[in-house]
Amino acid sequence: MPDLRRAVRGHLGEPCADVQLCVTELVANVIRHVGEGTPVRVRVFRAEARTRVEVTDPDPRALPVLLHATGDDGSGRGLALLEAVALRWGVEQRGGSKTVWCELGEG
């Protein structure tokens, strides 16, 4: 995932730790819940003083679920992290795919 984080920073042209975190957490969810090697499309763009991250994969059935992990849980914190840094997030299902997205404020 370091290459993905570097690509996001290069695309935005500035430090963007929260955006990088959201991208890597969403891609990690695809790997974990849909499968390694699953083709994904990652879009990161700015619009109306916000940065929007979209990760699309071909499995509309594997929907993300916000869990409330405890200190002993080894996983289940990805969407909680996303929710903590993003202004909002959601899922869009179209045809045979889904897009999990989030929006972050500028600055």
DSSP file (Angstrom, degrees, kcal/mol; ACC not computed):
  #  RESIDUE AA STRUCTURE BP1 BP2  ACC     N-H-->O    O-->H-N    N-H-->O    O-->H-N    TCO  KAPPA ALPHA  PHI   PSI    X-CA   Y-CA   Z-CA
    1    1 A M     >        0   0    0      0, 0.0     4,-2.4     0, 0.0     5,-0.2   0.000 360.0 360.0 360.0 -15.5    0.0    0.0    0.0
    2    2 A P  H  >  +     0   0    0      0, 0.0     4,-2.4     0, 0.0     5,-0.2   0.897 360.0  52.6 -58.7 -37.1    2.9    2.4    0.3
    3    3 A D  H  > S+     0   0    0      1,-0.2     4,-2.3     2,-0.2     5,-0.1   0.894 108.8  50.0 -64.3 -38.7    2.9    2.8   -3.5
    4    4 A L  H  > S+     0   0    0      2,-0.2     4,-2.2     1,-0.2    -1,-0.2   0.918 110.2  49.7 -64.8 -43.7   -0.8    3.6   -3.4
    5    5 A R  H  X S+     0   0    0     -4,-2.4     4,-2.2     1,-0.2    -2,-0.2   0.912 111.8  48.6 -61.5 -42.7   -0.3    6.3   -0.7
    6    6 A R  H  X S+     0   0    0     -4,-2.4     4,-2.8     1,-0.2    -1,-0.2   0.894 109.6  52.6 -64.2 -39.9    2.6    7.8   -2.8
    7    7 A A  H  X S+     0   0    0     -4,-2.3     4,-2.4     2,-0.2    -2,-0.2   0.900 109.1  49.5 -63.7 -40.3    0.4    7.9   -5.9
    8    8 A V  H  X S+     0   0    0     -4,-2.2     4,-2.3     2,-0.2     5,-0.2   0.935 112.6  46.8 -64.1 -45.8   -2.4    9.7   -4.0
    9    9 A R  H  X>S+     0   0    0     -4,-2.2     4,-2.3     1,-0.2     5,-0.8   0.920 113.0  49.5 -63.2 -42.3    0.0   12.3   -2.6
   10   10 A G  H  <5S+     0   0    0     -4,-2.8    -1,-0.2     1,-0.2    -2,-0.2   0.886 110.3  51.2 -62.4 -38.7    1.5   12.8   -6.1
   11   11 A H  H  <5S+     0   0    0     -4,-2.4    -2,-0.2     1,-0.2    -1,-0.2   0.908 116.9  38.6 -64.9 -42.8   -1.9   13.2   -7.6
   12   12 A L  H  <5S-     0   0    0     -4,-2.3    -2,-0.2     2,-0.2    -1,-0.2   0.726  99.3-139.6 -83.1 -21.6   -3.0   15.8   -5.1
   13   13 A G  T  <5S+     0   0    0     -4,-2.3    -3,-0.2    -5,-0.2    -4,-0.1   0.704  70.4  62.4  74.6  19.9    0.5   17.5   -5.1
   14   14 A E  S   <S-     0   0    0     -5,-0.8    -2,-0.2     2,-0.0    -1,-0.2  -0.979  99.2 -64.4-163.0 165.0    0.5   18.1   -1.3
   15   15 A P        +     0   0    0      0, 0.0     0, 0.0     0, 0.0     0, 0.0  -0.337  51.5 164.8 -57.1 137.8    0.5   16.3    2.0
   16   16 A C     >  +     0   0    0      1,-0.1     4,-2.7     2,-0.0     3,-0.3  -0.268   6.9 159.7-154.9  55.6   -2.8   14.5    2.4
   17   17 A A  H  > S+     0   0    0      1,-0.2     4,-2.5     2,-0.2     5,-0.1   0.858  78.3  49.9 -56.4 -41.3   -2.6   12.0    5.3
   18   18 A D  H  > S+     0   0    0      2,-0.2     4,-2.2     1,-0.2    -1,-0.2   0.899 112.2  47.4 -67.5 -39.0   -6.3   11.7    5.8
   19   19 A V  H  > S+     0   0    0     -3,-0.3     4,-2.5     2,-0.2    -2,-0.2   0.930 112.5  49.8 -65.6 -44.8   -7.0   11.1    2.1
   20   20 A Q  H  X S+     0   0    0     -4,-2.7     4,-2.5     1,-0.2     5,-0.2   0.906 109.9  51.7 -59.7 -42.6   -4.2    8.5    2.0
   21   21 A L  H  X S+     0   0    0     -4,-2.5     4,-2.4    -5,-0.2     5,-0.2   0.930 110.6  47.8 -59.6 -46.9   -5.7    6.8    5.0
   22   22 A C  H  X S+     0   0    0     -4,-2.2     4,-2.3     2,-0.2     5,-0.2   0.920 112.2  49.0 -63.1 -44.3   -9.2    6.7    3.4
   23   23 A V  H  X S+     0   0    0     -4,-2.5     4,-2.4     1,-0.2     5,-0.2   0.950 114.2  44.6 -60.7 -49.4   -7.9    5.3    0.1
   24   24 A T  H  X S+     0   0    0     -4,-2.5     4,-2.4     1,-0.2    -1,-0.2   0.871 113.1  50.7 -68.0 -35.5   -5.8    2.6    1.8
   25   25 A E  H  X S+     0   0    0     -4,-2.4     4,-1.9    -5,-0.2    -1,-0.2   0.914 112.3  46.8 -66.9 -41.3   -8.6    1.5    4.2
   26   26 A L  H  X S+     0   0    0     -4,-2.3     4,-1.5    -5,-0.2    -2,-0.2   0.905 114.7  45.9 -68.6 -40.3  -11.1    1.2    1.4
   27   27 A V  H  X S+     0   0    0     -4,-2.4     4,-2.3    -5,-0.2    -2,-0.2   0.905 110.5  54.0 -67.5 -40.4   -8.8   -0.7   -0.8
   28   28 A A  H  X S+     0   0    0     -4,-2.4     4,-2.8    -5,-0.2    -2,-0.2   0.874 104.9  55.3 -60.4 -36.8   -7.8   -3.0    2.1
   29   29 A N  H  X S+     0   0    0     -4,-1.9     4,-2.8     2,-0.2     5,-0.4   0.896 106.9  49.8 -63.6 -39.3  -11.5   -3.7    2.7
   30   30 A V  H  X>S+     0   0    0     -4,-1.5     4,-2.7     2,-0.2     5,-2.0   0.950 112.8  46.7 -62.5 -47.6  -11.8   -4.9   -0.9
   31   31 A I  H  <5S+     0   0    0     -4,-2.3     5,-0.2     3,-0.2    -2,-0.2   0.927 117.9  42.7 -59.2 -45.8   -8.8   -7.1   -0.5
   32   32 A R  H  <5S+     0   0    0     -4,-2.8    -2,-0.2    -5,-0.2    -1,-0.2   0.887 127.4  26.5 -69.7 -41.2  -10.1   -8.5    2.8
   33   33 A H  H  <5S+     0   0    0     -4,-2.8    -3,-0.2    -5,-0.2    -2,-0.2   0.679 133.3  28.0-104.5 -19.4  -13.8   -9.0    1.9
   34   34 A V  T  <5S-     0   0    0     -4,-2.7    -3,-0.2    -5,-0.4    -2,-0.1   0.747 115.7 -91.6-108.7 -39.6  -13.8   -9.5   -1.8
   35   35 A G    > < -     0   0    0     -5,-2.0     3,-1.7    -4,-0.1    -3,-0.2  -0.303  34.3 -77.6 136.3 143.4  -10.4  -11.1   -2.4
   36   36 A E  T 3  S+     0   0    0      1,-0.2    -5,-0.0    -5,-0.2    -4,-0.0  -0.392 115.7  30.7 -62.6 140.4   -6.8  -10.3   -3.2
   37   37 A G  T 3  S+     0   0    0      1,-0.3    -1,-0.2    -2,-0.1    -6,-0.1   0.384  81.6 145.2  88.7  -3.6   -6.3   -9.6   -6.9
   38   38 A T    <   -     0   0    0     -3,-1.7    -1,-0.3     1,-0.1     2,-0.2  -0.490  56.0-114.6 -65.8 130.8   -9.8   -8.1   -7.3
   39   39 A P        -     0   0    0      0, 0.0     2,-0.3     0, 0.0    -1,-0.1  -0.502  41.4-178.7 -69.3 133.8   -9.8   -5.3   -9.9
   40   40 A V        -     0   0    0     -2,-0.2     2,-0.5    17,-0.1    17,-0.2  -0.930  22.8-144.7-129.6 155.6  -10.6   -2.0   -8.3
   41   41 A R  E     -A   56   0A   0     15,-2.1    15,-2.7    -2,-0.3     2,-0.5  -0.991  16.2-163.5-118.8 126.0  -10.9    1.6   -9.6
   42   42 A V  E     -A   55   0A   0     -2,-0.5     2,-0.4    13,-0.2    13,-0.2  -0.940   7.4-177.3-112.1 127.3   -9.7    4.3   -7.3
   43   43 A R  E     +A   54   0A   0     11,-2.8    11,-2.8    -2,-0.5     2,-0.4  -0.990   5.2 177.8-123.9 132.4  -10.8    7.9   -8.0
   44   44 A V  E     +A   53   0A   0     -2,-0.4     2,-0.3     9,-0.2     9,-0.2  -0.987  19.0 149.9-131.9 122.3   -9.6   10.9   -5.9
   45   45 A F  E     -A   52   0A   0      7,-2.2     7,-3.4    -2,-0.4     2,-0.4  -0.987  39.0-121.4-151.6 160.1  -10.7   14.4   -6.9
   46   46 A R  E     +A   51   0A   0     -2,-0.3     2,-0.3     5,-0.2     5,-0.2  -0.847  32.7 161.4-105.8 139.2  -11.5   17.8   -5.5
   47   47 A A  E >   -A   50   0A   0      3,-2.5     3,-1.0    -2,-0.4    -2,-0.1  -0.928  64.6  -7.2-156.2 130.6  -14.9   19.5   -5.9
   48   48 A E  T 3  S-     0   0    0     -2,-0.3     3,-0.1     1,-0.3    -1,-0.0   0.902 128.1 -49.6  51.5  53.1  -16.5   22.3   -4.0
   49   49 A A  T 3  S+     0   0    0      1,-0.2    57,-1.2    56,-0.1     2,-0.3   0.719 121.0  99.8  61.6  24.6  -13.8   22.6   -1.3
   50   50 A R  E <   -AB  47 105A   0     -3,-1.0    -3,-2.5    55,-0.2     2,-0.5  -0.952  66.5-135.4-134.1 155.5  -13.9   18.9   -0.6
   51   51 A T  E     -AB  46 104A   0     53,-2.8    53,-2.8    -2,-0.3     2,-0.5  -0.959  22.0-158.4-109.1 129.6  -11.9   15.9   -1.6
   52   52 A R  E     -AB  45 103A   0     -7,-3.4    -7,-2.2    -2,-0.5     2,-0.4  -0.920   4.5-164.7-112.3 133.1  -13.8   12.9   -2.7
   53   53 A V  E     -AB  44 102A   0     49,-2.7    49,-2.1    -2,-0.5     2,-0.4  -0.957   8.1-177.4-114.2 131.8  -12.4    9.3   -2.6
   54   54 A E  E     -AB  43 101A   0    -11,-2.8   -11,-2.8    -2,-0.4     2,-0.5  -0.998   8.7-174.1-131.7 131.2  -14.2    6.5   -4.5
   55   55 A V  E     -AB  42 100A   0     45,-2.4    45,-2.5    -2,-0.4     2,-0.4  -0.980  11.3-168.4-124.8 117.8  -13.2    2.9   -4.6
   56   56 A T  E     +AB  41  99A   0    -15,-2.7   -15,-2.1    -2,-0.5    43,-0.2  -0.885   9.0 172.7-111.1 135.0  -15.1    0.7   -7.0
   57   57 A D  E     - B   0  98A   0     41,-2.2    41,-2.3    -2,-0.4   -17,-0.1  -0.900  40.7-112.2-134.8 166.1  -15.0   -3.1   -7.1
   58   58 A P  S    S+     0   0    0      0, 0.0   -18,-0.1     0, 0.0    41,-0.1   0.299  90.1  86.0 -85.8  11.8  -17.0   -5.7   -9.0
   59   59 A D    >   +     0   0    0     39,-0.2     3,-0.7     1,-0.1    38,-0.2  -0.830  45.1 176.7-116.7  96.7  -18.9   -7.3   -6.0
   60   60 A P  T 3  S+     0   0    0      0, 0.0    -1,-0.1     0, 0.0    37,-0.1   0.602  78.3  61.8 -72.6  -8.6  -22.1   -5.4   -5.2
   61   61 A R  T 3  S+     0   0    0      1,-0.2     2,-1.8    37,-0.1    -2,-0.0   0.775  81.5  79.4 -88.1 -26.9  -23.0   -7.9   -2.4
   62   62 A A    <   -     0   0    0     -3,-0.7    -1,-0.2    36,-0.0    -3,-0.1  -0.570  69.6-178.9 -84.7  80.4  -20.0   -7.4   -0.1
   63   63 A L        -     0   0    0     -2,-1.8     2,-0.1     1,-0.1    -2,-0.0  -0.570  28.6-110.8 -86.0 143.2  -21.2   -4.2    1.5
   64   64 A P        -     0   0    0      0, 0.0     2,-0.4     0, 0.0    -1,-0.1  -0.433  29.7-161.5 -71.5 145.2  -19.1   -2.4    4.2
   65   65 A V        -     0   0    0     -2,-0.1     2,-0.6     2,-0.0    14,-0.2  -0.995  18.5-127.9-130.5 126.3  -20.4   -2.5    7.7
   66   66 A L        -     0   0    0     -2,-0.4     2,-0.3    13,-0.1    11,-0.1  -0.627  33.4-168.5 -74.0 118.4  -19.3   -0.1   10.4
   67   67 A L        -     0   0    0     -2,-0.6     2,-0.7     9,-0.4    13,-0.1  -0.713  24.6-135.1-105.4 158.3  -18.1   -2.2   13.4
   68   68 A H        -     0   0    0     -2,-0.3     9,-0.1    12,-0.0     2,-0.1  -0.777  31.9-163.3-112.6  84.6  -17.4   -1.0   16.9
   69   69 A A        -     0   0    0     -2,-0.7     2,-0.2     7,-0.5     7,-0.1  -0.347   5.7-141.9 -70.5 145.9  -14.1   -2.9   17.6
   70   70 A T    >   -     0   0    0     -2,-0.1     3,-1.2     1,-0.0    -1,-0.1  -0.492  34.6 -92.4 -97.6 174.8  -12.9   -3.3   21.1
   71   71 A G  T 3  S+     0   0    0      1,-0.3    -2,-0.1    -2,-0.2    -1,-0.0   0.757 125.2  51.1 -59.6 -26.4   -9.3   -3.1   22.2
   72   72 A D  T 3  S+     0   0    0      2,-0.0    -1,-0.3     0, 0.0     2,-0.2   0.606  85.0 105.4 -88.4 -12.8   -8.9   -6.9   21.9
   73   73 A D    <   -     0   0    0     -3,-1.2    -4,-0.0     1,-0.1     3,-0.0  -0.481  58.7-153.7 -72.8 135.8  -10.3   -7.1   18.3
   74   74 A G  S    S+     0   0    0     -2,-0.2     2,-0.3     2,-0.0    -1,-0.1   0.564  75.9   9.3 -85.0  -9.4   -7.6   -7.7   15.6
   75   75 A S  S    S+     0   0    0      1,-0.1    -2,-0.0     2,-0.0     0, 0.0  -0.884  79.6  88.7-152.2-178.4   -9.7   -6.1   12.9
   76   76 A G        +     0   0    0     -2,-0.3    -7,-0.5    -7,-0.1    -9,-0.4   0.585  63.7 101.6  98.5  11.2  -12.8   -4.0   12.3
   77   77 A R     >  +     0   0    0      2,-0.1     4,-2.5    -9,-0.1     5,-0.2   0.566  52.4  89.8-102.6 -10.2  -11.4   -0.5   12.7
   78   78 A G  H  > S+     0   0    0      1,-0.2     4,-2.2     2,-0.2     5,-0.1   0.919  93.2  38.5 -57.4 -52.0  -11.1    0.6    9.1
   79   79 A L  H  > S+     0   0    0      1,-0.2     4,-2.8     2,-0.2    -1,-0.2   0.808 113.0  57.9 -71.6 -27.9  -14.5    2.1    8.6
   80   80 A A  H  > S+     0   0    0     -4,-0.2     4,-1.7     2,-0.2    -1,-0.2   0.905 108.5  46.7 -65.4 -40.1  -14.4    3.6   12.1
   81   81 A L  H  X S+     0   0    0     -4,-2.5     4,-1.6     2,-0.2     5,-0.2   0.927 112.5  50.2 -63.6 -44.5  -11.2    5.4   11.1
   82   82 A L  H  X S+     0   0    0     -4,-2.2     4,-2.6     1,-0.2     3,-0.3   0.927 110.4  49.2 -59.5 -45.9  -12.8    6.5    7.9
   83   83 A E  H  < S+     0   0    0     -4,-2.8    -1,-0.2     1,-0.2    -2,-0.2   0.836 107.9  55.9 -63.8 -32.0  -15.8    7.8    9.8
   84   84 A A  H  < S+     0   0    0     -4,-1.7    -1,-0.2     1,-0.2    -2,-0.2   0.837 119.1  29.3 -69.9 -33.3  -13.5    9.7   12.2
   85   85 A V  H  < S+     0   0    0     -4,-1.6    -2,-0.2    -3,-0.3     2,-0.2   0.713 106.8  79.5-101.7 -22.4  -11.7   11.6    9.4
   86   86 A A     <  -     0   0    0     -4,-2.6    18,-0.2    -5,-0.2     3,-0.1  -0.540  68.8-140.1 -89.1 151.9  -14.4   11.9    6.7
   87   87 A L  S    S-     0   0    0     16,-3.1     2,-0.3     1,-0.3    17,-0.2   0.863  86.3 -21.0 -71.1 -37.6  -17.3   14.4    6.6
   88   88 A R  E     -C  103   0A   0     15,-1.1    15,-2.4    -6,-0.1    -1,-0.3  -0.972  62.7-168.8-163.6 161.8  -19.5   11.6    5.3
   89   89 A W  E     +C  102   0A   0     -2,-0.3     2,-0.3    13,-0.2    13,-0.2  -0.970  13.0 154.1-152.1 164.0  -19.3    8.3    3.5
   90   90 A G  E     -C  101   0A   0     11,-2.1    11,-2.4    -2,-0.3     2,-0.4  -0.962  33.9-101.7-171.8-173.1  -21.5    5.9    1.8
   91   91 A V  E     -C  100   0A   0     -2,-0.3     2,-0.4     9,-0.2     9,-0.2  -0.992  19.2-165.7-133.3 136.5  -22.0    3.1   -0.8
   92   92 A E  E     -C   99   0A   0      7,-2.6     7,-2.8    -2,-0.4     2,-0.5  -0.992   8.1-157.4-121.8 129.2  -23.5    3.2   -4.3
   93   93 A Q  E     +C   98   0A   0     -2,-0.4     2,-0.4     5,-0.2     5,-0.2  -0.916  16.0 172.0-107.3 129.3  -24.5    0.1   -6.1
   94   94 A R  E >   -C   97   0A   0      3,-2.1     3,-2.0    -2,-0.5    -2,-0.0  -0.972  56.6 -53.4-138.0 121.3  -24.7    0.1   -9.9
   95   95 A G  T 3  S-     0   0    0     -2,-0.4     0, 0.0     1,-0.3     0, 0.0  -0.272 122.7 -10.8  54.3-122.3  -25.2   -2.9  -12.0
   96   96 A G  T 3  S+     0   0    0    -37,-0.1     2,-0.3    -3,-0.1    -1,-0.3   0.002 127.0  58.1-100.5  29.0  -22.6   -5.5  -11.2
   97   97 A S  E <   - C   0  94A   0     -3,-2.0    -3,-2.1   -38,-0.2     2,-0.3  -0.921  61.0-143.7-146.2 172.2  -20.4   -3.3   -9.0
   98   98 A K  E     -BC  57  93A   0    -41,-2.3   -41,-2.2    -2,-0.3     2,-0.5  -0.983   6.1-151.9-137.6 152.4  -20.3   -1.1   -5.9
   99   99 A T  E     -BC  56  92A   0     -7,-2.8    -7,-2.6    -2,-0.3     2,-0.5  -0.991   4.2-160.9-124.3 122.5  -18.5    2.2   -5.1
  100  100 A V  E     +BC  55  91A   0    -45,-2.5   -45,-2.4    -2,-0.5     2,-0.3  -0.908  24.9 177.6 -99.5 129.3  -17.6    3.0   -1.5
  101  101 A W  E     -BC  54  90A   0    -11,-2.4   -11,-2.1    -2,-0.5     2,-0.3  -0.867  18.0-174.9-131.9 160.3  -17.0    6.7   -1.2
  102  102 A C  E     -BC  53  89A   0    -49,-2.1   -49,-2.7    -2,-0.3     2,-0.4  -0.984  14.3-142.9-150.1 157.3  -16.1    9.4    1.3
  103  103 A E  E     -BC  52  88A   0    -15,-2.4   -16,-3.1    -2,-0.3   -15,-1.1  -0.975  13.6-168.3-123.9 136.9  -15.7   13.1    1.3
  104  104 A L  E     -B   51   0A   0    -53,-2.8   -53,-2.8    -2,-0.4   -18,-0.1  -0.928  22.8-117.2-121.5 146.8  -13.1   15.1    3.3
  105  105 A G  E     -B   50   0A   0     -2,-0.4   -55,-0.2   -55,-0.2     2,-0.2  -0.369  38.4 -96.8 -75.6 161.3  -12.9   18.8    4.0
  106  106 A E              0   0    0    -57,-1.2    -1,-0.1     1,-0.2   -56,-0.0  -0.513 360.0 360.0 -77.6 146.0  -10.0   20.9    2.7
  107  107 A G              0   0    0     -2,-0.2    -1,-0.2     0, 0.0    -2,-0.0   0.443 360.0 360.0  93.2 360.0   -7.2   21.6    5.1
